């Protein structure tokens, strides 16, 4: 999975191939986040059918897996970029801006160097920022970036190694393959046994925070944060891997939305762990064949969701009706090319990243009791206009998909060997098998008694 777009307040970050950019939506200034200074990985290509060139290997290792941005208390702008080479680089854009001269600020793009770079144990699939509250002083809340990875772990990283270590209630040390010193700045939050995480989100404020983690085994876990050892419940119902989830950010709204390899989009109440609605996506031919949702984004009030689909030239807008009688009853299909990511800027506007000539497109959404009204918007956000022009001039490349496939085109996330059977059909529930086992035990005990009497 790849997470190529994120937004915090008025700041948007995006990943194009091996390059990442961030900027304020209200300005046309572009900041490019420099690649990780970690050395390239060594690869043993012996026995491989076709050896890749060094340039191809390095380009693949630098491919962006996930990006995230956070505007901390309207102050520093922190960005996180995870790459295929297991590097996680953190940037503070505001510090870079203060160091720039007026002449450089007039350039089309400004390069920002990473403040800190970590080496993760496994490749990262999703990123988000979170705040660990200080019980005594809210001004001392600790902001961390949380990385979900292919090993099924969610790990918190300090923004700066010189900063206060990532201590917090319920956060345990993760010292495996790490030095004691480096482990002070990362903490293992939780792990999903024998599976991979596909998405992570933190929702709530202060002591009421929760962390939601989705995985390949069809489930979404709801845990307390930062006391992540407390599992509050699970959102169960999907029949294939959960490819993405998103949460409503408005106060007192406890809805979240998820999409899955089973072709469905589901609305949940993460507080009661109940499903509120379900919608099966269909293609232009009116069927669900081959329609695979990959990314989903929910607006702040939790009323509308944008769904991206793999290898399809459209995205769909689903609306939650005001009377809560259903989800996805009001549907719009927008043809924007193969859509790799989408996010809401506020409750009215959303941005779609696609492989169309205009890689970032803005749409406005309004809804009534009869229909959604979706229309394209041009010139609303200077940064997006500038980014589209820059992407064209630099020939920035986007991946074909946010999903990984093997050499045969099979999804790596899909469980190919799994065969589902009902609990009543399982071997350990077979009455005949149970009776056979009882008879065997009876014969064994009888032989033991006879042997005892013989002696």
URWO-V282305 format. One record per backbone hydrogen bond with DSSP energy under -0.5 kcal/mol. NH is the residue of the N-H (numbers start at 1). CO is the residue of the C=O. If there is no record, write none. Layout:
nh:NH co:CO
nh:NH co:CO
This chain:
nh:3 co:65
nh:4 co:2
nh:6 co:13
nh:8 co:11
nh:11 co:8
nh:12 co:23
nh:13 co:6
nh:14 co:21
nh:15 co:4
nh:16 co:19
nh:17 co:15
nh:18 co:16
nh:19 co:16
nh:20 co:33
nh:21 co:14
nh:22 co:31
nh:23 co:12
nh:25 co:10
nh:27 co:24
nh:30 co:108
nh:31 co:22
nh:32 co:30
nh:32 co:110
nh:33 co:20
nh:34 co:32
nh:34 co:112
nh:45 co:43
nh:48 co:45
nh:57 co:53
nh:58 co:54
nh:59 co:55
nh:60 co:56
nh:61 co:57
nh:62 co:58
nh:63 co:60
nh:64 co:17
nh:65 co:82
nh:66 co:82
nh:67 co:3
nh:68 co:80
nh:70 co:78
nh:72 co:70
nh:72 co:76
nh:73 co:71
nh:74 co:71
nh:75 co:72
nh:78 co:70
nh:78 co:76
nh:79 co:91
nh:80 co:68
nh:81 co:89
nh:82 co:66
nh:83 co:87
nh:84 co:63
nh:85 co:61
nh:86 co:83
nh:88 co:118
nh:89 co:81
nh:90 co:116
nh:91 co:79
nh:93 co:77
nh:93 co:91
nh:96 co:92
nh:97 co:93
nh:98 co:94
nh:99 co:95
nh:100 co:96
nh:100 co:97
nh:105 co:101
nh:106 co:102
nh:106 co:103
nh:107 co:104
nh:110 co:30
nh:112 co:32
nh:115 co:90
nh:116 co:90
nh:118 co:88
nh:120 co:86
nh:120 co:118
nh:125 co:148
nh:126 co:148
nh:128 co:146
nh:130 co:144
nh:132 co:142
nh:133 co:131
nh:135 co:133
nh:140 co:137
nh:141 co:138
nh:142 co:132
nh:143 co:141
nh:144 co:130
nh:145 co:157
nh:146 co:128
nh:147 co:155
nh:148 co:126
nh:149 co:153
nh:150 co:123
nh:152 co:149
nh:154 co:190
nh:155 co:147
nh:156 co:187
nh:157 co:145
nh:158 co:185
nh:159 co:143
nh:163 co:160
nh:166 co:184
nh:167 co:165
nh:171 co:168
nh:172 co:170
nh:172 co:188
nh:174 co:186
nh:178 co:175
nh:183 co:179
nh:184 co:180
nh:184 co:181
nh:185 co:182
nh:186 co:183
nh:187 co:156
nh:188 co:172
nh:189 co:154
nh:189 co:187
nh:190 co:154
nh:192 co:152
nh:193 co:191
nh:195 co:192
nh:197 co:149
nh:198 co:214
nh:199 co:214
nh:201 co:212
nh:203 co:210
nh:208 co:205
nh:209 co:206
nh:210 co:203
nh:211 co:223
nh:212 co:201
nh:213 co:221
nh:214 co:199
nh:215 co:219
nh:216 co:196
nh:218 co:215
nh:220 co:235
nh:221 co:213
nh:222 co:233
nh:223 co:211
nh:223 co:221
nh:224 co:230
nh:225 co:209
nh:228 co:226
nh:230 co:227
nh:231 co:229
nh:232 co:222
nh:232 co:230
nh:233 co:222
nh:235 co:220
nh:236 co:234
nh:237 co:218
nh:238 co:218
nh:242 co:215
nh:243 co:241
nh:243 co:259
nh:244 co:259
nh:246 co:257
nh:248 co:255
nh:249 co:300
nh:250 co:300
nh:253 co:250
nh:254 co:252
nh:256 co:268
nh:257 co:246
nh:258 co:266
nh:259 co:244
nh:260 co:264
nh:261 co:241
nh:263 co:260
nh:265 co:279
nh:266 co:258
nh:267 co:277
nh:268 co:256
nh:269 co:274
nh:270 co:254
nh:270 co:268
nh:271 co:254
nh:273 co:269
nh:274 co:269
nh:276 co:267
nh:277 co:267
nh:279 co:265
nh:281 co:263
nh:281 co:279
nh:283 co:287
nh:286 co:283
nh:291 co:288
nh:292 co:290
nh:293 co:260
nh:293 co:291
nh:294 co:308
nh:295 co:308
nh:297 co:306
nh:299 co:304
nh:302 co:299
nh:305 co:318
nh:306 co:297
nh:307 co:316
nh:308 co:295
nh:309 co:314
nh:310 co:292
nh:312 co:309
nh:315 co:334
nh:316 co:307
nh:317 co:332
nh:318 co:305
nh:318 co:316
nh:319 co:330
nh:320 co:303
nh:321 co:319
nh:321 co:326
nh:324 co:321
nh:328 co:319
nh:329 co:319
nh:330 co:319
nh:331 co:329
nh:332 co:317
nh:334 co:315
nh:334 co:332
nh:336 co:334
nh:336 co:337
nh:337 co:313
nh:339 co:312
nh:339 co:337
nh:340 co:338
nh:340 co:353
nh:341 co:353
nh:343 co:351
nh:345 co:349
nh:346 co:349
nh:350 co:363
nh:351 co:343
nh:352 co:361
nh:353 co:341
nh:354 co:352
nh:354 co:359
nh:355 co:338
nh:359 co:357
nh:361 co:352
nh:361 co:359
nh:362 co:377
nh:363 co:350
nh:364 co:375
nh:365 co:348
nh:366 co:373
nh:368 co:371
nh:373 co:366
nh:374 co:372
nh:375 co:364
nh:377 co:362
nh:382 co:380
nh:383 co:25
nh:384 co:381
nh:385 co:381
nh:386 co:382
nh:387 co:383
nh:388 co:384
nh:389 co:385
nh:390 co:386
nh:391 co:387
nh:392 co:388
nh:393 co:389
nh:394 co:390
nh:395 co:391
nh:396 co:391
nh:406 co:410
nh:409 co:406
nh:412 co:404
nh:413 co:404
nh:414 co:411
nh:416 co:414
nh:425 co:422
nh:426 co:423
nh:429 co:426
nh:430 co:427
nh:431 co:429
nh:434 co:430
nh:435 co:431
nh:436 co:432
nh:437 co:433
nh:438 co:434
nh:439 co:435
nh:440 co:436
nh:441 co:437
nh:442 co:438
nh:443 co:439
nh:444 co:440
nh:445 co:441
nh:446 co:442
nh:447 co:443
nh:448 co:444
nh:449 co:445
nh:450 co:446
nh:451 co:447
nh:452 co:448
nh:453 co:449
nh:454 co:450
nh:455 co:451
